[in-house]
């Protein structure tokens, strides 16, 4: 049961960090757009698939694994000392 709770805590850490980073990213983009408005009459193109293809996903996977491990071991140590 300790392992199951620890896995759930690790998954919760990944989900919470993903939501938090997404919100911070959106706020950052909005603030940047307010501070540095684009020239009149221009359009902005964005291709998220090209970001994934150009950069290998290894750093993102490493961050996710580190987040999961931190949540897992935090809960595991907390439950082992009860």
Secondary structure in CASP SS format (residue, H / E / C, confidence):
PFRMAT SS
TARGET T0000
AUTHOR 0000-0000-0000
METHOD secondary structure of the structure
MODEL  1
X C 1.00
X H 1.00
X H 1.00
X H 1.00
X H 1.00
X H 1.00
X H 1.00
X H 1.00
X H 1.00
X H 1.00
X H 1.00
X H 1.00
X H 1.00
X H 1.00
X H 1.00
X H 1.00
X H 1.00
X H 1.00
X H 1.00
X H 1.00
X H 1.00
X H 1.00
X H 1.00
X H 1.00
X H 1.00
X H 1.00
X H 1.00
X H 1.00
X H 1.00
X H 1.00
X H 1.00
X H 1.00
X H 1.00
X H 1.00
X H 1.00
X C 1.00
X C 1.00
X C 1.00
X C 1.00
X C 1.00
X C 1.00
X C 1.00
X C 1.00
X C 1.00
X C 1.00
X C 1.00
X C 1.00
X H 1.00
X H 1.00
X H 1.00
X H 1.00
X H 1.00
X H 1.00
X H 1.00
X C 1.00
X C 1.00
X C 1.00
X H 1.00
X H 1.00
X H 1.00
X H 1.00
X H 1.00
X H 1.00
X H 1.00
X H 1.00
X H 1.00
X H 1.00
X H 1.00
X H 1.00
X H 1.00
X H 1.00
X H 1.00
X H 1.00
X H 1.00
X H 1.00
X H 1.00
X H 1.00
X H 1.00
X H 1.00
X H 1.00
X C 1.00
X C 1.00
END
